Amino acid sequence: MWVVIHMIKGEEAAQRVCDRLKAEGILSRMRPVYKATPPQENYFEIQVLQSELQEAREILMELGL
């Protein structure tokens, strides 16, 4: 099951977080919050598998998020 671990503004910022999680071996995905908002103005949910939640939280803490 996927759970939201963080919300962040901008597609590029969300992609950087997902890339860092992927580099650490965590499966993640991002989903836009609003449908009619441009990617640079939109907020994105960062989602990870529930089984990897604790490890993903630790990585986000290292990133200062």
C-alpha positions as YAML, in Angstrom:
chain: A
units: angstrom
residues:
- id: 1
  name: MET
  ca: [0.00, 0.00, 0.00]
- id: 2
  name: TRP
  ca: [1.26, 3.49, -0.89]
- id: 3
  name: VAL
  ca: [1.39, 6.19, 1.79]
- id: 4
  name: VAL
  ca: [2.11, 9.91, 1.52]
- id: 5
  name: ILE
  ca: [5.36, 10.76, 3.24]
- id: 6
  name: HIS
  ca: [5.81, 14.38, 2.15]
- id: 7
  name: MET
  ca: [4.24, 17.18, 0.11]
- id: 8
  name: ILE
  ca: [6.40, 19.61, -1.82]
- id: 9
  name: LYS
  ca: [5.84, 22.50, -4.24]
- id: 10
  name: GLY
  ca: [7.10, 22.16, -7.81]
- id: 11
  name: GLU
  ca: [7.63, 19.17, -10.05]
- id: 12
  name: GLU
  ca: [11.42, 19.57, -10.15]
- id: 13
  name: ALA
  ca: [11.73, 19.61, -6.37]
- id: 14
  name: ALA
  ca: [9.46, 16.56, -6.10]
- id: 15
  name: GLN
  ca: [11.53, 14.73, -8.71]
- id: 16
  name: ARG
  ca: [14.76, 15.47, -6.79]
- id: 17
  name: VAL
  ca: [13.27, 13.92, -3.64]
- id: 18
  name: CYS
  ca: [12.08, 10.85, -5.55]
- id: 19
  name: ASP
  ca: [15.49, 10.50, -7.19]
- id: 20
  name: ARG
  ca: [17.22, 10.59, -3.80]
- id: 21
  name: LEU
  ca: [14.86, 7.95, -2.42]
- id: 22
  name: LYS
  ca: [15.47, 5.80, -5.50]
- id: 23
  name: ALA
  ca: [19.25, 6.16, -5.04]
- id: 24
  name: GLU
  ca: [18.79, 4.78, -1.52]
- id: 25
  name: GLY
  ca: [16.78, 1.82, -2.85]
- id: 26
  name: ILE
  ca: [13.33, 3.10, -1.86]
- id: 27
  name: LEU
  ca: [10.49, 2.74, -4.35]
- id: 28
  name: SER
  ca: [8.63, 6.05, -4.57]
- id: 29
  name: ARG
  ca: [6.23, 7.97, -6.76]
- id: 30
  name: MET
  ca: [4.89, 11.50, -6.96]
- id: 31
  name: ARG
  ca: [1.37, 12.65, -7.69]
- id: 32
  name: PRO
  ca: [0.14, 16.17, -8.40]
- id: 33
  name: VAL
  ca: [-2.39, 17.54, -5.92]
- id: 34
  name: TYR
  ca: [-4.24, 19.80, -8.39]
- id: 35
  name: LYS
  ca: [-5.15, 18.90, -11.95]
- id: 36
  name: ALA
  ca: [-5.45, 22.38, -13.52]
- id: 37
  name: THR
  ca: [-2.28, 23.90, -12.05]
- id: 38
  name: PRO
  ca: [1.02, 24.17, -13.95]
- id: 39
  name: PRO
  ca: [3.71, 21.75, -12.68]
- id: 40
  name: GLN
  ca: [5.98, 24.50, -11.35]
- id: 41
  name: GLU
  ca: [3.10, 25.95, -9.27]
- id: 42
  name: ASN
  ca: [1.53, 22.65, -8.22]
- id: 43
  name: TYR
  ca: [2.10, 20.68, -5.04]
- id: 44
  name: PHE
  ca: [3.11, 17.04, -5.26]
- id: 45
  name: GLU
  ca: [2.60, 14.15, -2.89]
- id: 46
  name: ILE
  ca: [5.67, 11.98, -2.42]
- id: 47
  name: GLN
  ca: [4.50, 8.43, -1.80]
- id: 48
  name: VAL
  ca: [6.39, 5.34, -0.68]
- id: 49
  name: LEU
  ca: [5.38, 1.79, 0.13]
- id: 50
  name: GLN
  ca: [4.21, 1.37, 3.70]
- id: 51
  name: SER
  ca: [6.85, -1.32, 4.26]
- id: 52
  name: GLU
  ca: [9.60, 1.25, 3.48]
- id: 53
  name: LEU
  ca: [8.07, 4.16, 5.38]
- id: 54
  name: GLN
  ca: [10.48, 4.30, 8.33]
- id: 55
  name: GLU
  ca: [13.60, 4.16, 6.16]
- id: 56
  name: ALA
  ca: [12.18, 6.81, 3.81]
- id: 57
  name: ARG
  ca: [11.43, 9.12, 6.78]
- id: 58
  name: GLU
  ca: [15.04, 8.85, 7.92]
- id: 59
  name: ILE
  ca: [16.27, 9.81, 4.45]
- id: 60
  name: LEU
  ca: [13.94, 12.81, 4.34]
- id: 61
  name: MET
  ca: [15.23, 13.89, 7.75]
- id: 62
  name: GLU
  ca: [18.79, 13.75, 6.38]
- id: 63
  name: LEU
  ca: [17.64, 16.03, 3.54]
- id: 64
  name: GLY
  ca: [16.16, 18.46, 6.06]
- id: 65
  name: LEU
  ca: [12.58, 17.89, 4.93]
...
